[in-house]
Amino acid sequence: MIAAIEALLEKAIGLDSVSVGSATVRRAVRRRMESCQIENDDAYLALLGNSANELQELIDEVTVPETWFFRDLEPFRLLAEYITQEWVPANEGRVLRVLSVPCSSGEEPYSIAMILADIGLERGRFRIDAVDISTRIVGRAKRGIYGRNSFRGDEGDSRDRYFKKVDENYELNESIRGSVNFRCGNILDDVFLCGSEIYDVIFCRNLLIYFDRSTQSRALKKLHGLLTSNGLLFLGHAEGGCVDNAFFRFVRHSGAFAYLKNIPPKEYSISRNPPVQVKARDISNVKIKSPSRKVPIPKSNKVGMLSKSDLTTVRTEDDLIEEAKRHADHGDLALAVALCEDCLRNYSCSAPAYYLLGMIREAEGNSILANELFHKAVYLDPKHYQALMHLAMHAEKQGDMRSGEGYRSRAQRIITMNDKRMSGSSKS
């Protein structure tokens, strides 16, 4: 039954079950069966086929959000620099349009709204649309009430300035809450945001990692069609390998995976209206200094993009991985991450890069992102012993002993196969 439900979820939302693990899907199904008071697997599968509401409930159960305000701060710094230094001077009188998808429980789009307010953009000068596939999560986001855990990434005083304490939680004030428009939607639907105006900036972080390669391509083409000419797209750290250079060009800014829209060659077909031309100069060769670690963003820096000269020397995958390992061993995790990201830009199917990124995120205490990266490594290299062992330990920590044993068995088979191969070589 689980295989049939995984196929159903893949068809409905593009979910690649390898990215989350069959155990996650299995637990979600069991919780929904208990809620529906159904004990028979076939009966629940039939219900999913006949009830759009129950399918949505299962989607809500599977797509567990893990987010917080100003998660990974560098993209927000780059956003502020881009808006103040490039967009505002070139777009007098226009309304800035920003899309956050998936918006999860609202921390990301509200963080964007706070950044825009901090840099002095008046509420009437920008519009933020926030979209998620989960009706339950969108409802929670609209309420704008959060616990302490949602403020892990807030290095400034945003909580003090934009929230009021209500019992043990924090309620977002109306000026920020009212500047974000929430709705439900599926990026893979043909009618997704059809008829809407296109956007100057799109945040779509940590969604593509749950898709297979063909679904990633579909989603990126959709995002391309939703962006203005020279519009800015933010992706997650593990998603750089998904990007087609015909559609986007990389933005050079440490710690932020951002891209500017390209107009692709004629052989590509984009099912959107022609993009609105924005009167902004080409910023592909502007250099920046590293910004400070404080919010709001300093206004003295320029947005820096990847120039042609940066592409003249491309190091091998092994060279990048080895250098990243050396920096990680010496505690320079930021540089190690940057090198892994460089590797994934040039070698999108690099399992070692995803594995090393997973190790770094685990060292930083982000076990959820680390687990996602280990899944990616195993997806690209099913015989990656170390990644399998990390997945086993993660599953066991979560109490999922069955999945943990499955990963360990796969890892052990790899050792056994290697031993047999070595034994055969020695005999010959």
matplotlib code that plots the C-alpha trace (Angstrom):
import matplotlib.pyplot as plt

x = [0.0, 2.8, 4.2, 0.8, 0.4, 3.9, 2.9, -0.2, 1.7, 4.2, 1.4, -0.4, 2.6, 5.7, 7.0, 10.0, 9.6, 13.4, 13.9, 11.7, 12.0, 9.2, 9.1, 8.0, 5.2, 4.2, 4.0, 1.8, -0.5, -0.9, -1.8, -4.4, -5.8, -6.2, -7.8, -10.3, -10.8, -9.8, -7.8, -7.8, -5.0, -7.1, -10.0, -7.8, -6.2, -9.7, -10.6, -7.6, -8.7, -12.2, -11.7, -9.8, -10.2, -8.5, -5.7, -5.1, -5.1, -2.4, -0.4, -0.6, 0.6, 3.6, 4.8, 6.0, 7.5, 10.8, 11.4, 12.0, 12.3, 15.4, 16.4, 19.8, 20.3, 22.4, 19.5, 17.7, 20.9, 21.2, 17.5, 17.9, 21.0, 19.4, 16.2, 18.0, 20.9, 19.4, 15.6, 14.5, 16.6, 15.5, 11.8, 10.4, 6.7, 6.5, 5.2, 7.7, 6.2, 7.6, 6.6, 7.3, 6.6, 6.3, 5.6, 5.1, 3.9, 4.7, 8.1, 9.8, 7.3, 6.9, 10.8, 10.7, 8.1, 10.2, 13.3, 11.5, 10.1, 13.5, 15.1, 12.3, 10.0, 6.5, 3.8, 2.0, 5.3, 5.5, 3.3, 4.2, 2.3, 2.8, 1.7, 1.7, 0.1, -1.0, -4.3, -3.6, -0.2, -1.6, -4.3, -1.6, 0.4, -2.5, -2.9, 0.7, 1.2, 4.6, 6.5, 10.1, 11.5, 10.5, 13.0, 16.2, 17.5, 16.5, 19.8, 18.3, 15.5, 12.6, 10.7, 10.7, 9.7, 7.1, 5.6, 3.7, 3.9, 0.7, 1.0, 3.9, 3.7, 4.3, 1.7, 2.8, 1.6, -1.0, 1.4, 3.5, 0.7, -1.4, 1.4, 1.4, -1.3, -1.6, -3.2, -3.1, -1.6, 0.5, 3.4, 3.0, -0.6, -1.0, -3.1, -0.7, -0.9, -2.2, -3.4, -1.4, 1.2, 4.7, 7.3, 10.5, 11.7, 10.8, 11.9, 11.5, 13.9, 14.0, 11.2, 13.1, 15.0, 11.7, 11.3, 12.8, 14.9, 12.1, 9.8, 12.5, 12.8, 9.0, 9.0, 12.0, 10.4, 7.3, 9.4, 11.2, 7.8, 6.7, 9.8, 10.3, 13.2, 16.3, 14.2, 15.8, 15.2, 16.4, 16.8, 18.0, 21.6, 21.1, 19.3, 22.0, 22.5, 19.0, 19.4, 19.6, 22.0, 19.9, 17.2, 19.2, 22.6, 24.2, 24.5, 27.8, 27.0, 28.4, 25.8, 22.9, 21.9, 20.4, 19.9, 19.0, 16.5, 17.9, 15.8, 16.4, 17.1, 14.1, 14.1, 12.8, 9.1, 7.8, 4.0, 3.7, 3.0, 6.1, 8.0, 7.6, 10.8, 12.2, 14.3, 17.3, 20.9, 22.8, 24.4, 26.2, 29.6, 29.1, 31.3, 30.4, 32.2, 31.1, 28.2, 28.2, 26.4, 23.8, 20.3, 19.2, 21.6, 24.3, 23.4, 27.0, 27.5, 26.4, 24.9, 27.6, 27.0, 29.1, 31.2, 32.5, 36.0, 34.8, 33.9, 37.2, 38.7, 36.5, 38.2, 37.5, 34.9, 37.6, 39.6, 36.6, 35.6, 39.1, 39.6, 36.2, 37.2, 40.4, 38.5, 35.9, 38.6, 40.1, 36.7, 36.2, 32.6, 31.5, 34.2, 33.7, 30.0, 30.9, 33.2, 30.5, 28.1, 30.6, 31.0, 27.2, 27.0, 29.5, 28.8, 25.1, 25.1, 27.9, 26.9, 30.2, 29.2, 25.8, 27.2, 29.8, 27.2, 25.1, 28.0, 28.5, 24.8, 24.8, 27.8, 25.9, 23.0, 20.6, 19.8, 16.7, 18.5, 21.5, 19.1, 17.7, 21.2, 22.1, 19.0, 20.2, 23.6, 22.1, 19.6, 22.6, 24.8, 22.8, 26.1, 27.2, 28.0, 28.6, 25.4, 23.4, 24.9, 24.0, 20.4, 20.3, 21.4, 19.0, 16.1, 16.9, 17.1, 13.6, 12.4, 12.0, 14.0, 12.6, 14.0, 17.2, 17.7, 16.9, 19.6, 22.1, 21.3, 21.9, 25.2, 26.3, 25.5, 27.9, 30.7, 30.0, 30.1, 33.4, 34.9, 34.0, 35.4, 38.7, 38.8, 38.3, 41.0, 43.5, 42.9, 43.4]
y = [0.0, 2.5, 2.2, 3.1, 6.0, 7.3, 7.2, 9.1, 11.8, 12.0, 12.6, 15.1, 17.2, 15.9, 14.3, 12.1, 9.6, 9.0, 12.6, 12.1, 8.3, 5.7, 5.6, 9.2, 8.5, 5.3, 7.2, 9.9, 7.3, 5.5, 8.8, 9.6, 6.0, 6.4, 9.8, 8.3, 5.2, 3.0, -0.2, -1.7, -0.6, -1.1, 0.9, 3.8, 3.7, 3.7, 6.7, 8.6, 7.9, 9.2, 12.1, 15.2, 16.4, 13.3, 13.5, 17.1, 15.9, 13.4, 16.0, 18.2, 15.3, 14.5, 18.0, 18.9, 22.5, 23.3, 27.0, 30.1, 33.8, 34.9, 31.3, 31.5, 35.2, 35.9, 35.7, 38.5, 40.6, 40.1, 41.0, 44.3, 45.2, 44.4, 46.4, 49.5, 49.6, 48.3, 48.0, 51.2, 53.6, 51.9, 51.5, 54.9, 54.6, 50.8, 48.4, 45.7, 42.2, 39.3, 35.7, 33.1, 29.5, 27.3, 29.8, 27.1, 28.7, 32.2, 32.9, 33.5, 35.9, 37.8, 38.0, 39.5, 42.1, 43.1, 43.5, 45.7, 47.8, 48.1, 49.4, 52.1, 50.7, 51.9, 49.3, 50.6, 50.2, 46.4, 43.4, 39.9, 36.8, 33.6, 30.2, 26.8, 23.5, 22.8, 24.4, 23.8, 25.5, 28.5, 28.9, 28.9, 31.5, 33.9, 34.0, 35.2, 33.7, 32.0, 30.3, 30.9, 28.3, 30.4, 33.1, 31.0, 33.1, 36.5, 38.2, 41.7, 43.0, 42.2, 40.3, 43.3, 45.7, 43.7, 41.3, 41.5, 38.7, 36.8, 34.2, 32.0, 33.0, 36.1, 37.8, 39.6, 43.2, 44.1, 46.3, 43.3, 40.7, 42.8, 43.2, 39.4, 37.8, 34.0, 31.5, 27.7, 26.4, 23.7, 24.9, 21.9, 22.8, 24.2, 27.0, 27.9, 31.7, 31.9, 35.4, 37.0, 39.8, 38.5, 39.0, 41.0, 38.5, 34.9, 32.9, 29.1, 27.5, 23.8, 22.7, 21.3, 18.8, 16.9, 16.5, 14.2, 15.7, 16.1, 17.6, 20.0, 21.1, 21.7, 23.8, 25.9, 26.7, 27.8, 30.0, 31.4, 32.4, 34.1, 36.4, 39.7, 40.2, 40.3, 39.1, 37.5, 33.9, 32.5, 28.7, 26.5, 25.6, 22.0, 23.0, 24.7, 21.6, 21.7, 25.0, 25.2, 28.0, 28.7, 30.1, 31.6, 33.1, 32.7, 35.7, 35.8, 36.4, 34.2, 32.2, 32.9, 30.7, 33.4, 33.7, 36.3, 35.5, 34.8, 34.9, 31.3, 30.3, 29.9, 26.1, 26.4, 26.7, 28.7, 28.6, 32.1, 35.6, 37.5, 39.0, 42.6, 44.5, 46.2, 49.3, 48.0, 48.0, 44.8, 44.1, 40.9, 42.3, 44.5, 43.5, 43.6, 43.4, 40.8, 42.3, 42.6, 40.0, 42.5, 43.3, 45.6, 45.5, 48.1, 50.3, 50.9, 47.6, 46.7, 43.4, 41.2, 38.7, 36.0, 37.5, 35.8, 35.8, 33.7, 31.0, 30.7, 28.2, 25.3, 22.9, 19.2, 17.8, 15.9, 19.2, 21.1, 18.3, 17.8, 21.6, 21.7, 18.9, 20.6, 23.8, 21.8, 20.0, 23.3, 24.6, 27.1, 25.8, 28.8, 28.4, 24.6, 25.2, 27.7, 25.2, 22.5, 24.9, 25.7, 22.0, 21.5, 24.4, 22.7, 19.0, 18.9, 15.1, 15.2, 12.8, 13.7, 17.4, 16.7, 14.3, 16.8, 19.6, 17.2, 16.6, 20.4, 21.0, 18.2, 19.8, 23.1, 21.3, 21.4, 17.7, 18.0, 19.8, 17.3, 14.4, 15.9, 16.2, 12.7, 11.5, 13.4, 11.8, 8.3, 9.2, 10.0, 7.2, 4.3, 2.7, 5.7, 3.9, 6.9, 8.6, 5.4, 5.1, 8.7, 8.1, 5.0, 6.9, 9.7, 7.3, 5.5, 8.8, 9.5, 6.1, 4.7, 1.5, -0.3, 2.3, 2.5, -1.2, -0.9, 1.7, -0.4, -3.5, -1.6, -0.3, -3.8, -5.2, -2.6, -3.7, -7.4, -6.7, -4.8, -7.6, -10.2, -8.0, -7.5, -11.3, -12.0, -9.6, -11.1, -14.6, -13.6]
z = [0.0, 0.9, -2.7, -4.1, -1.8, -2.6, -6.3, -5.5, -3.6, -6.4, -8.9, -6.6, -5.4, -7.1, -3.9, -4.4, -1.6, -1.5, -0.3, 2.9, 3.3, 3.1, 6.9, 7.0, 4.6, 6.5, 9.8, 8.3, 6.8, 10.1, 11.8, 9.2, 9.4, 13.1, 12.7, 10.2, 12.3, 9.4, 10.1, 6.6, 4.2, 1.1, 2.6, 3.3, -0.2, -1.6, 0.5, -0.8, -4.3, -3.7, -1.2, -2.2, 1.4, 2.8, 0.2, 1.4, 5.0, 4.2, 2.3, 5.4, 7.5, 5.2, 4.5, 8.0, 8.0, 9.6, 9.5, 11.6, 11.2, 9.1, 8.5, 6.8, 7.1, 4.0, 1.5, 3.4, 3.4, -0.3, -0.8, 1.1, -0.8, -4.2, -3.3, -1.9, -4.4, -7.6, -7.6, -6.0, -8.1, -11.3, -10.5, -9.3, -8.8, -9.2, -6.5, -5.6, -6.0, -4.0, -3.9, -1.1, -2.1, -0.2, 2.6, 5.3, 8.6, 7.5, 9.0, 5.6, 4.1, 7.3, 7.6, 4.1, 5.1, 8.2, 6.1, 3.6, 6.5, 8.0, 4.8, 4.7, 2.0, 2.7, 3.0, -0.2, -2.1, -1.9, -2.1, -0.8, -1.9, 0.1, -1.2, 0.3, -0.5, 3.0, 4.0, 7.7, 7.5, 5.6, 8.3, 11.0, 9.0, 8.7, 12.5, 13.0, 16.4, 17.1, 19.9, 20.9, 18.5, 15.6, 16.5, 16.2, 13.3, 14.5, 15.2, 15.5, 17.6, 15.3, 17.9, 20.2, 17.5, 15.6, 18.1, 21.4, 24.0, 24.5, 27.2, 26.1, 22.5, 20.3, 18.1, 15.0, 14.7, 12.0, 9.9, 9.0, 9.0, 6.7, 4.2, 3.3, 1.2, 1.9, -0.3, -1.0, -4.2, -5.8, -8.0, -10.2, -11.2, -14.7, -13.3, -10.5, -10.1, -13.6, -14.4, -11.6, -12.2, -12.3, -9.6, -9.0, -6.4, -5.6, -2.6, -3.3, -0.8, 0.1, -2.1, -5.1, -2.9, -2.6, -6.4, -8.9, -11.7, -14.2, -11.6, -10.6, -14.2, -14.4, -11.2, -12.3, -15.7, -13.8, -11.5, -14.6, -16.1, -12.9, -12.7, -14.4, -16.7, -14.5, -11.5, -8.5, -7.4, -4.1, -3.7, -0.8, -0.2, -1.5, -4.7, -6.8, -8.9, -10.2, -12.0, -15.8, -16.8, -19.9, -17.5, -14.7, -13.9, -10.5, -8.1, -6.3, -2.6, 0.1, 1.9, -0.5, -3.4, -5.6, -9.4, -11.9, -14.7, -18.2, -21.3, -22.6, -26.2, -28.6, -28.3, -24.7, -24.4, -21.4, -20.8, -19.4, -20.8, -22.1, -19.1, -18.2, -19.0, -15.8, -16.3, -14.3, -15.4, -15.9, -12.5, -13.5, -12.9, -9.9, -6.9, -3.2, 0.1, 2.7, 4.7, 8.4, 10.6, 11.7, 10.4, 8.8, 5.8, 5.4, 2.4, 1.2, -0.6, -4.2, -5.3, -6.8, -9.6, -11.2, -13.9, -17.0, -15.6, -12.7, -15.1, -16.9, -14.4, -13.2, -10.8, -10.7, -8.4, -6.4, -6.0, -4.6, -2.3, -0.9, -0.3, 1.4, 3.7, 4.6, 5.6, 7.5, 9.4, 10.4, 11.6, 8.7, 8.0, 6.0, 3.4, 3.3, 2.6, -0.1, -1.8, -1.7, -3.3, -6.0, -6.6, -6.9, -9.4, -11.7, -10.8, -9.9, -9.3, -6.7, -3.9, -2.0, -2.0, -0.6, 2.0, 3.2, 3.4, 5.5, 7.8, 8.2, 8.9, 11.4, 13.1, 13.2, 15.0, 12.0, 11.9, 9.8, 6.9, 7.4, 7.0, 3.8, 2.4, 3.3, 1.5, -1.6, -1.4, -1.2, -4.0, -6.3, -5.0, -3.5, -2.3, -0.2, 3.0, 5.3, 4.2, 4.8, 8.3, 9.2, 7.9, 10.1, 13.2, 12.5, 12.1, 15.3, 17.2, 16.0, 17.3, 13.8, 14.5, 11.4, 9.0, 10.9, 10.6, 6.9, 6.3, 8.3, 6.3, 3.1, 4.5, 5.6, 2.1, 0.7, 3.1, 2.2, -1.5, -1.1, 0.9, -1.7, -4.5, -2.6, -1.9, -5.5, -6.5, -4.1, -5.4, -9.0]

ax = plt.figure().add_subplot(projection="3d")
ax.plot(x, y, z, "-o")
ax.set_aspect("equal")
plt.show()
